[in-house]
């Protein structure tokens, strides 16, 4: 799982929850969509979890861009 969430507490909490669940791993987490878009191809996520209300590139716009990179990967907002 890759997490894109600007609030550190939520991002770290979700990461801990995912990593503490058998069969799941948070491979990366990002505080901004811009950073995620620049680095996410190296992560090869099975699932992307994103906030919609991000600073800069919003989650809505980011989902459109993520779809071009990972057309078959589920994206949860």
C-alpha positions as CSV (number, residue, x, y, z in Angstrom):
1,X,0.0,0.0,0.0
2,X,1.1,3.6,-0.7
3,X,-0.4,6.4,1.4
4,X,-0.7,10.0,0.2
5,X,-1.8,12.1,3.2
6,X,-0.6,15.6,4.2
7,X,-1.4,15.3,7.9
8,X,1.6,13.5,9.5
9,X,-0.4,12.0,12.4
10,X,-2.9,10.4,10.1
11,X,-0.3,9.3,7.6
12,X,1.8,7.6,10.4
13,X,-1.3,6.1,12.0
14,X,-2.5,4.6,8.7
15,X,1.0,3.2,8.0
16,X,1.2,1.6,11.5
17,X,-2.3,0.1,11.0
18,X,-1.4,-1.3,7.6
19,X,1.9,-2.6,8.7
20,X,0.3,-4.2,11.8
21,X,-2.2,-6.1,9.6
22,X,-1.1,-9.6,8.4
23,X,-0.5,-9.7,4.7
24,X,-0.3,-6.0,4.2
25,X,2.7,-3.6,4.0
26,X,2.9,0.2,3.6
27,X,5.7,0.4,1.1
28,X,5.8,4.2,1.1
29,X,3.9,7.2,2.4
30,X,3.9,10.8,1.1
31,X,2.8,14.1,2.5
32,X,2.3,15.7,-1.0
33,X,0.9,14.5,-4.3
34,X,3.8,16.1,-6.1
35,X,6.3,14.0,-4.2
36,X,4.2,10.8,-4.7
37,X,4.0,11.4,-8.4
38,X,7.8,11.9,-8.7
39,X,8.6,8.7,-6.8
40,X,5.7,6.3,-6.8
41,X,6.7,4.3,-9.9
42,X,9.5,2.8,-7.9
43,X,7.0,1.6,-5.2
44,X,4.9,-0.6,-7.5
45,X,1.9,-0.5,-5.1
46,X,-1.0,-3.0,-5.2
47,X,-3.3,-0.3,-3.6
48,X,-3.0,3.5,-3.4
49,X,-4.7,5.3,-0.5
50,X,-5.0,9.1,-1.0
51,X,-6.5,12.1,0.7
52,X,-8.6,14.3,-1.5
53,X,-7.8,17.6,0.3
54,X,-4.1,17.9,-0.3
55,X,-2.1,21.1,-0.7
56,X,-0.8,21.8,-4.2
57,X,-2.0,19.0,-6.5
58,X,-5.3,17.9,-5.0
59,X,-6.2,14.2,-4.5
60,X,-8.8,14.5,-7.4
61,X,-6.2,15.8,-9.9
62,X,-3.6,13.4,-8.5
63,X,-5.9,10.4,-9.0
64,X,-6.2,11.3,-12.7
65,X,-2.4,11.4,-13.0
66,X,-2.0,8.2,-10.9
67,X,-4.4,6.4,-13.3
68,X,-2.1,7.1,-16.2
69,X,0.8,5.5,-14.3
70,X,-1.2,2.6,-12.7
71,X,-4.3,2.1,-14.8
72,X,-5.2,-1.2,-13.0
73,X,-4.3,-0.3,-9.5
74,X,-7.1,0.3,-7.0
75,X,-7.1,3.9,-5.7
76,X,-9.0,4.6,-2.5
77,X,-9.8,8.1,-1.4
